[in-house]
Amino acid sequence: MRRLLTAIGVAVVAFAASVLVAVSPASAAVGLHTSGRDIVEANGQKFIMRGVNHEHVWFTGQTSSFANIKAKGANTVRVVLGSGKRWGPSNDVPAIITLCKQNKLICVLEVHDTTGYGEDGAAATLDEAVNYWITQKANLVGQESYVVINIGNEPIGNTNPGQWTAATTAAIQKMRTNGFEHLLMVDAPNWGQDWQYVMRDNAQTVLDADTKHNTVLSIHMYDVFNTAASITDYLNRFQTNNWPLVIGEFGWQRSSNNVDDQTILAEANARGLGYLGWSWAGNNDPYLDMTNNFDPTQLTTWGLRIFNGPNGITATSKEATIYGGTTSPSPSPSASRSASPSPSPSPSRSASPSPSRSASPSPSTSPSSGTRSCTAGYTIVNSWQGGFQAEVKVTAGSSAITGWTVNWTYANGQTVTQFWSTTLTQSGAAVTARNVSYNGSLAAGANTSFGFLGSWNGTNGVPTLTCAAS
């Protein structure tokens, strides 16, 4: 959650030149890790985050947001969790990771309870956030190629921001002592904006504290960064010193006093820096919401700028190679979908009911023979002139299965153009979709889903599906 600093009289601080040791690549990395100032995957391929924040802890029913964020072209989603100190506790981490994997998104998981510690009396400490991560360790080990752990959101306010260095160092060391090998992300103090430059001036100390050399720093850019000069000067310091950095939150320049989002996008693209805009929906604020009421067909001005604007997500996002490494461009839907209200208020701000789509699955399926069987339902999630997004839900029968294959034949000339969480082929009107490595094994009665984008002309009828299990 952003905290716009008000009435800040910040003198321009002269920077002292210093020679600092460059960050070394993580040794024996098991997944996502840093290499110099870059984030790379286990195979050494550079990965640049292009994504958004999703306020999951306050809107837990908005699970369709993961697919919708993916369909807009994002390769990463930063998911808001609660430790139980203020919000949550978020005990659905396995389900969240599954949603990220199903939609081929890298998952940045963050504890929000730490926001503004030292200034906000209700905030949790970074040490308390680490205690939450320890409770979730069994759900996180083995997910290092898919999950980044953002230890705590904006962990220090404006009161004694200097405490950030010791608190962050201790949190990183406690994570490593407890066996976490994930890429760790740490937010700046001053409500994430580092306007007193504590993170900038102590970055090397914090990075050196990580025995795995696998920490990335995160700056949140709001109204402190309302000029191109303030943005480029800050980013230059990190680039010069070869420090890994992502822009973990930012809004848009609705007025001259707001953050210069166009410079952020351009500079991030030119420098190969990741960025994660705040946020998909839930703020009830046009300065921060990218969609109206979580509806992907109703992008706000902010949504249009970050997804479809110059240097935006559509133009620059590349899918992680762990998922296949393809770009996922955004469609331009013009038709809106129906929605049913599912209120889930945010305790940190005024919130309106959070609508979720009403899906009409078409379970016209044929189970496979033998003891192992499955069914499949086809849902048109969005449809616009010439294009559509669909989802297929696969459900195991009365026995566990280890794999599935879904077949259908289009009657109206539809063509699949992109897909995720499946291996899909089309020959003429015939389509075959098979499970991928992480969603083939289903317990009896359990389900998974995959999605795709397609084109149509004239009619977009729902086909009849058959499902075969192994």
C-alpha positions as CSV (number, residue, x, y, z in Angstrom):
1,M,0.0,0.0,0.0
2,R,1.4,3.4,-0.9
3,R,1.8,6.1,1.6
4,L,1.9,9.5,-0.1
5,L,4.2,11.8,1.9
6,T,2.6,15.2,2.6
7,A,4.2,18.4,3.7
8,I,7.7,17.1,3.2
9,G,10.4,19.7,3.2
10,V,13.3,17.7,1.9
11,A,16.6,19.4,1.3
12,V,18.6,18.1,-1.6
13,V,21.4,16.1,-0.1
14,A,24.8,16.1,-1.7
15,F,26.0,12.7,-2.5
16,A,29.4,11.6,-1.3
17,A,31.3,9.6,-3.8
18,S,32.5,6.2,-2.5
19,V,34.0,3.1,-4.0
20,L,31.8,0.1,-3.1
21,V,32.2,-3.6,-3.8
22,A,29.8,-5.0,-6.4
23,V,27.3,-7.6,-5.5
24,S,28.4,-11.1,-6.5
25,P,26.1,-13.6,-8.0
26,A,24.3,-16.0,-5.8
27,S,26.2,-19.2,-5.3
28,A,24.5,-22.5,-5.9
29,A,21.3,-20.8,-6.7
30,V,18.3,-23.1,-6.8
31,G,15.9,-20.7,-8.6
32,L,15.5,-17.0,-9.2
33,H,18.6,-15.2,-8.0
34,T,20.7,-12.0,-8.5
35,S,23.7,-11.7,-10.8
36,G,25.3,-8.3,-10.4
37,R,22.4,-5.9,-10.6
38,D,20.1,-8.3,-12.6
39,I,17.6,-10.9,-11.6
40,V,18.1,-14.2,-13.4
41,E,16.4,-17.5,-13.5
42,A,18.1,-20.8,-12.4
43,N,19.2,-21.3,-16.1
44,G,21.0,-17.9,-16.1
45,Q,18.4,-16.2,-18.3
46,K,17.8,-12.6,-17.2
47,F,14.3,-12.0,-15.9
48,I,12.8,-8.4,-15.9
49,M,9.7,-8.1,-13.8
50,R,6.8,-6.5,-15.6
51,G,3.7,-6.6,-13.4
52,V,1.3,-5.2,-10.9
53,N,0.3,-5.5,-7.3
54,H,-2.8,-7.4,-6.2
55,E,-4.5,-6.7,-2.9
56,H,-5.2,-10.3,-2.2
57,V,-5.5,-10.2,1.6
58,W,-8.4,-7.8,1.5
59,F,-10.1,-9.3,-1.6
60,T,-9.5,-13.0,-1.3
61,G,-12.4,-13.9,-3.5
62,Q,-10.8,-12.2,-6.5
63,T,-8.9,-15.2,-7.7
64,S,-9.8,-14.5,-11.3
65,S,-7.6,-11.5,-11.1
66,F,-4.5,-13.7,-11.6
67,A,-5.7,-14.8,-15.0
68,N,-6.9,-11.3,-15.9
69,I,-3.5,-9.8,-15.0
70,K,-1.8,-12.4,-17.1
71,A,-4.1,-11.8,-20.0
72,K,-3.0,-8.1,-20.0
73,G,0.6,-9.2,-20.5
74,A,2.1,-9.2,-17.1
75,N,4.8,-11.7,-16.2
76,T,4.8,-11.0,-12.4
77,V,2.2,-10.3,-9.7
78,R,3.1,-9.0,-6.2
79,V,0.5,-10.4,-3.9
80,V,-0.5,-8.7,-0.6
81,L,-0.5,-11.0,2.4
82,G,-1.2,-10.6,6.1
83,S,0.8,-12.1,8.9
84,G,-2.1,-12.0,11.4
85,K,-0.7,-9.0,13.3
86,R,-3.0,-6.6,11.4
87,W,-4.5,-8.5,8.5
88,G,-4.9,-12.2,7.8
89,P,-3.2,-14.4,8.6
90,S,-2.9,-15.5,5.0
91,N,-3.0,-19.3,5.2
92,D,-3.7,-19.8,1.5
93,V,-0.2,-19.5,0.3
94,P,-0.3,-22.9,-1.6
95,A,-3.4,-21.8,-3.4
96,I,-1.8,-18.5,-4.3
97,I,1.3,-20.1,-5.7
98,T,-0.9,-22.5,-7.7
99,L,-2.8,-19.6,-9.2
100,C,0.5,-17.9,-10.1
101,K,1.8,-21.1,-11.8
102,Q,-1.4,-21.8,-13.6
103,N,-1.2,-18.3,-15.1
104,K,2.5,-18.4,-15.7
105,L,3.3,-15.5,-13.4
106,I,6.2,-15.1,-11.1
107,C,4.8,-14.7,-7.6
108,V,6.2,-11.9,-5.3
109,L,4.7,-12.6,-1.9
110,E,4.8,-9.8,0.6
111,V,3.7,-9.3,4.3
112,H,1.8,-6.0,4.5
113,D,1.6,-5.7,8.3
114,T,5.0,-4.1,8.5
115,T,3.9,-0.9,6.7
116,G,5.1,2.2,8.4
117,Y,6.6,0.6,11.6
118,G,7.9,3.2,14.0
119,E,5.3,5.7,12.9
120,D,2.2,3.5,12.7
121,G,1.7,2.0,16.1
122,A,-0.2,-1.0,14.7
123,A,2.5,-2.1,12.4
124,A,4.5,-5.3,12.8
125,T,8.2,-5.5,13.0
126,L,10.3,-7.1,10.3
127,D,11.2,-9.8,12.8
128,E,7.5,-10.6,13.2
129,A,7.2,-10.8,9.4
130,V,10.0,-13.3,9.3
131,N,8.2,-15.4,11.9
132,Y,5.2,-15.5,9.6
133,W,7.4,-16.7,6.7
134,I,8.8,-19.5,9.0
135,T,5.3,-20.7,9.5
136,Q,4.9,-20.9,5.7
137,K,8.2,-22.5,5.0
138,A,6.8,-25.9,4.1
139,N,4.7,-24.2,1.5
140,L,7.6,-22.3,0.0
141,V,10.5,-24.7,-0.1
142,G,10.8,-26.0,-3.6
143,Q,9.2,-23.0,-5.1
144,E,12.3,-20.9,-5.6
145,S,12.0,-20.8,-9.4
146,Y,8.5,-19.3,-9.0
147,V,8.4,-17.3,-5.8
148,V,10.2,-14.2,-4.5
149,I,9.8,-13.4,-0.8
150,N,9.3,-9.7,-0.2
151,I,10.0,-9.9,3.6
152,G,7.8,-6.9,4.6
153,N,6.1,-4.0,2.9
154,E,7.4,-0.5,3.5
155,P,8.8,-1.7,6.9
156,I,9.8,1.7,8.4
157,G,7.9,5.0,8.4
158,N,9.4,8.4,8.8
159,T,10.2,8.1,12.5
160,N,13.8,7.0,13.0
161,P,14.2,5.5,9.5
162,G,17.8,4.8,10.3
163,Q,16.7,1.7,12.2
164,W,15.9,0.1,8.8
165,T,19.5,-1.0,8.2
166,A,19.8,-3.2,11.4
167,A,16.2,-4.5,11.1
168,T,16.6,-5.4,7.5
169,T,20.0,-7.1,8.0
170,A,18.7,-9.1,10.9
171,A,15.6,-10.2,8.9
172,I,17.7,-11.4,6.0
173,Q,20.0,-13.3,8.3
174,K,17.1,-14.9,10.1
175,M,15.5,-16.0,6.8
176,R,18.8,-17.6,5.8
177,T,19.4,-19.2,9.2
178,N,16.0,-20.8,8.9
179,G,16.9,-22.4,5.5
180,F,15.2,-20.1,3.0
181,E,17.1,-20.0,-0.3
182,H,14.6,-17.9,-2.2
183,L,15.4,-14.5,-3.8
184,L,14.6,-12.1,-1.1
185,M,13.2,-8.6,-1.7
186,V,13.5,-5.8,0.8
187,D,11.6,-2.5,0.7
188,A,13.0,0.9,1.6
189,P,12.1,3.0,4.7
190,N,10.2,6.3,4.6
191,W,7.0,4.3,3.7
192,G,9.0,2.8,0.8
193,Q,10.2,6.0,-0.7
194,D,13.6,6.4,0.8
195,W,13.5,10.2,0.7
196,Q,16.1,10.4,3.5
197,Y,18.3,7.9,1.5
198,V,18.8,5.4,4.2
199,M,18.5,2.4,1.8
200,R,20.6,4.1,-0.9
201,D,23.4,4.9,1.6
202,N,23.4,1.5,3.3
203,A,22.6,-0.8,0.4
204,Q,25.9,-2.5,0.4
205,T,25.7,-3.3,4.1
206,V,22.3,-4.9,3.6
207,L,23.3,-6.9,0.5
208,D,26.5,-8.1,2.2
209,A,24.4,-9.5,5.1
210,D,22.9,-12.1,2.9
211,T,25.1,-15.2,3.0
212,K,23.4,-16.4,-0.2
213,H,24.1,-13.0,-2.0
214,N,20.5,-13.2,-3.2
215,T,18.7,-10.1,-2.2
216,V,17.1,-7.4,-4.4
217,L,16.3,-3.9,-3.1
218,S,12.9,-2.4,-3.8
219,I,12.0,1.3,-4.1
220,H,8.4,2.6,-4.0
221,M,8.0,5.7,-6.1
222,Y,5.1,8.1,-5.4
223,D,5.0,11.9,-5.0
224,V,8.6,12.2,-3.8
225,F,9.6,11.2,-7.3
226,N,7.5,13.7,-9.3
227,T,10.3,14.9,-11.6
228,A,12.5,13.1,-14.1
229,A,15.6,14.4,-12.4
230,S,14.7,12.9,-9.0
231,I,14.0,9.5,-10.6
232,T,17.1,9.3,-12.8
233,D,19.4,10.5,-10.1
234,Y,18.2,7.9,-7.6
235,L,18.4,5.1,-10.2
236,N,21.8,6.2,-11.3
237,R,23.2,5.6,-7.8
238,F,22.1,2.0,-7.9
239,Q,23.3,1.4,-11.4
240,T,26.7,2.9,-10.8
241,N,27.2,0.6,-7.8
242,N,25.8,-2.5,-9.6
243,W,23.2,-3.0,-6.9
244,P,20.1,-5.1,-7.8
245,L,16.9,-3.0,-7.7
246,V,13.3,-3.2,-8.7
247,I,10.6,-0.5,-8.6
248,G,8.2,-2.4,-6.4
249,E,5.3,0.2,-6.4
250,F,4.4,3.4,-8.2
251,G,1.4,5.3,-9.4
252,W,0.9,7.8,-12.2
253,Q,1.2,11.5,-12.8
254,R,-2.4,12.6,-12.5
255,S,-1.2,16.1,-11.5
256,S,2.2,17.8,-11.5
257,N,2.7,16.9,-7.9
258,N,2.3,13.1,-8.5
259,V,5.0,10.6,-9.5
260,D,6.4,10.9,-13.0
261,D,5.3,7.4,-14.2
262,Q,6.4,8.0,-17.8
263,T,10.0,8.6,-16.8
264,I,9.8,5.5,-14.5
265,L,8.6,3.3,-17.4
266,A,11.1,4.7,-19.9
267,E,14.1,4.5,-17.4
268,A,13.2,1.0,-16.3
269,N,13.0,-0.2,-19.8
270,A,16.3,1.5,-20.8
271,R,18.1,0.1,-17.7
272,G,16.6,-3.4,-17.7
273,L,14.9,-2.8,-14.3
274,G,11.8,-4.6,-13.2
275,Y,8.7,-2.6,-12.2
276,L,5.4,-3.5,-10.4
277,G,2.7,-0.9,-10.5
278,W,0.2,-0.3,-7.6
279,S,-2.4,-1.8,-8.1
280,W,-4.9,-3.9,-10.0
281,A,-7.9,-2.7,-8.1
282,G,-9.3,-2.2,-4.6
283,N,-8.2,1.3,-3.6
284,N,-11.4,3.0,-4.7
285,D,-9.1,5.7,-6.0
286,P,-8.5,6.6,-9.7
287,Y,-4.9,7.6,-8.9
288,L,-4.1,4.0,-7.9
289,D,-6.6,1.6,-9.5
290,M,-5.8,0.1,-12.9
291,T,-9.3,-1.3,-13.3
292,N,-12.7,-0.4,-12.3
293,N,-14.0,-3.0,-9.8
294,F,-11.4,-5.6,-10.9
295,D,-13.0,-5.7,-14.4
296,P,-10.2,-6.2,-17.0
297,T,-12.4,-4.7,-19.7
298,Q,-12.6,-1.4,-17.8
299,L,-9.1,-0.1,-17.6
300,T,-8.7,3.3,-15.9
301,T,-6.4,5.9,-17.2
302,W,-3.6,4.4,-15.0
303,G,-4.4,1.0,-16.4
304,L,-4.2,2.2,-20.0
305,R,-0.9,3.9,-19.3
306,I,0.9,1.0,-17.6
307,F,-0.4,-1.8,-19.8
308,N,-0.8,-0.1,-23.2
309,G,1.4,3.0,-23.1
310,P,5.0,3.5,-24.2
311,N,7.4,1.2,-22.4
312,G,4.4,-0.4,-20.7
313,I,3.7,-4.0,-19.9
314,T,2.3,-5.0,-23.3
315,A,5.3,-3.7,-25.2
316,T,8.1,-4.9,-22.8
317,S,7.0,-8.0,-20.8
318,K,8.7,-11.3,-21.4
319,E,7.4,-14.5,-19.8
320,A,9.8,-16.4,-17.5
321,T,11.6,-19.2,-19.2
322,I,10.4,-21.6,-16.5
323,Y,7.0,-21.3,-18.2
324,G,8.2,-21.3,-21.7
325,G,9.6,-17.9,-22.2
326,T,7.0,-16.3,-24.5
327,T,5.7,-12.8,-24.5
328,S,2.1,-12.4,-23.5
329,P,0.6,-9.4,-25.2
330,S,-2.6,-7.8,-24.0
331,P,-5.8,-8.0,-26.0
332,S,-7.9,-4.9,-26.4
333,P,-11.4,-6.0,-25.3
334,S,-14.3,-3.7,-25.9
335,A,-17.2,-5.7,-24.4
336,S,-17.7,-5.9,-20.6
337,R,-18.6,-9.0,-18.7
338,S,-21.3,-9.5,-16.1
339,A,-20.3,-9.4,-12.5
340,S,-21.8,-10.4,-9.2
341,P,-20.9,-8.5,-6.0
342,S,-18.5,-10.2,-3.5
343,P,-17.8,-7.6,-0.8
344,S,-14.4,-7.8,0.9
345,P,-13.5,-4.5,2.4
346,S,-9.9,-3.3,2.8
347,P,-9.1,-2.4,6.4
348,S,-6.6,0.2,5.3
349,R,-8.8,2.4,3.2
350,S,-12.4,2.9,2.1
351,A,-13.5,0.1,-0.1
352,S,-16.4,-0.6,-2.4
353,P,-17.8,-4.1,-3.0
354,S,-15.4,-6.1,-5.0
355,P,-17.3,-7.8,-7.9
356,S,-16.1,-11.1,-9.3
357,R,-17.2,-12.5,-12.6
358,S,-20.1,-14.9,-12.9
359,A,-18.8,-17.7,-14.9
360,S,-21.1,-20.1,-16.8
361,P,-19.1,-23.3,-17.3
362,S,-20.3,-25.6,-19.9
363,P,-19.7,-29.1,-18.5
364,S,-20.6,-30.8,-21.8
365,T,-18.0,-33.5,-21.2
366,S,-17.4,-37.1,-21.7
367,P,-15.4,-39.0,-19.0
368,S,-12.8,-41.5,-19.9
369,S,-13.3,-45.2,-19.5
370,G,-11.9,-47.2,-16.6
371,T,-11.4,-46.2,-13.0
372,R,-9.5,-43.0,-13.8
373,S,-11.7,-40.3,-15.3
374,C,-12.1,-36.6,-15.6
375,T,-14.5,-34.0,-16.8
376,A,-13.9,-30.5,-18.3
377,G,-15.9,-27.3,-18.5
378,Y,-15.4,-24.5,-20.9
379,T,-16.0,-20.9,-19.9
380,I,-15.8,-17.8,-22.1
381,V,-14.3,-15.3,-19.6
382,N,-14.2,-12.3,-21.9
383,S,-15.2,-11.6,-25.4
384,W,-14.7,-8.6,-27.7
385,Q,-14.9,-7.9,-31.4
386,G,-12.6,-10.5,-33.0
387,G,-11.2,-12.0,-29.9
388,F,-11.9,-13.8,-26.6
389,Q,-10.4,-15.3,-23.5
390,A,-11.5,-18.7,-22.3
391,E,-10.9,-21.0,-19.4
392,V,-11.2,-24.7,-19.1
393,K,-11.6,-26.4,-15.7
394,V,-10.5,-30.0,-15.5
395,T,-11.9,-32.1,-12.6
396,A,-10.7,-35.6,-11.6
397,G,-13.4,-38.3,-11.1
398,S,-13.7,-40.6,-8.2
399,S,-10.0,-41.7,-8.4
400,A,-6.8,-39.7,-8.4
401,I,-5.3,-39.1,-11.8
402,T,-1.7,-38.4,-12.9
403,G,-2.5,-36.6,-16.3
404,W,-5.3,-35.4,-18.5
405,T,-6.0,-34.6,-22.1
406,V,-8.9,-32.4,-23.2
407,N,-10.2,-32.4,-26.8
408,W,-12.8,-30.3,-28.6
409,T,-13.7,-29.2,-32.1
410,Y,-14.7,-25.6,-33.0
411,A,-17.8,-25.3,-35.1
412,N,-17.4,-21.6,-35.9
413,G,-13.8,-21.2,-37.1
414,Q,-12.3,-20.0,-33.8
415,T,-8.5,-20.1,-33.5
416,V,-6.4,-20.3,-30.4
417,T,-3.7,-17.7,-30.4
418,Q,-2.0,-18.0,-27.0
419,F,-2.4,-20.3,-24.0
420,W,-1.1,-20.9,-20.5
421,S,-1.0,-23.8,-17.9
422,T,-1.3,-26.3,-20.7
423,T,0.4,-27.7,-23.8
424,L,-2.1,-27.0,-26.6
425,T,-2.2,-27.8,-30.3
426,Q,-4.7,-27.0,-33.0
427,S,-5.2,-28.6,-36.3
428,G,-7.9,-27.1,-38.3
429,A,-11.0,-27.0,-36.0
430,A,-9.6,-29.7,-33.7
431,V,-7.9,-28.7,-30.5
432,T,-6.0,-30.9,-28.0
433,A,-4.9,-29.6,-24.6
434,R,-2.7,-31.6,-22.2
435,N,-1.5,-31.0,-18.7
436,V,1.9,-29.5,-17.9
437,S,4.3,-30.7,-15.3
438,Y,2.7,-29.0,-12.3
439,N,-1.1,-29.5,-12.9
440,G,-1.4,-33.1,-14.2
441,S,-1.7,-34.9,-10.8
442,L,-5.1,-34.4,-9.2
443,A,-6.6,-36.1,-6.2
444,A,-10.1,-37.6,-6.5
445,G,-12.6,-34.7,-7.1
446,A,-9.8,-32.1,-7.3
447,N,-9.6,-29.6,-10.2
448,T,-7.2,-27.4,-12.0
449,S,-7.7,-25.0,-14.9
450,F,-5.9,-23.6,-18.0
451,G,-6.6,-20.6,-20.1
452,F,-6.1,-19.2,-23.6
453,L,-6.8,-16.3,-25.9
454,G,-8.5,-16.9,-29.3
455,S,-9.9,-15.2,-32.3
456,W,-13.4,-15.5,-33.8
457,N,-15.5,-14.0,-36.5
458,G,-19.3,-14.0,-36.6
459,T,-20.1,-16.6,-33.9
460,N,-18.2,-17.8,-30.8
461,G,-20.1,-20.9,-29.7
462,V,-19.1,-23.1,-26.8
463,P,-17.7,-26.4,-28.1
464,T,-18.3,-29.9,-26.6
465,L,-15.3,-31.2,-24.6
466,T,-14.0,-34.6,-23.9
467,C,-11.6,-35.4,-21.1
468,A,-9.3,-38.4,-20.9
469,A,-7.3,-39.2,-17.7
470,S,-4.2,-41.3,-17.1
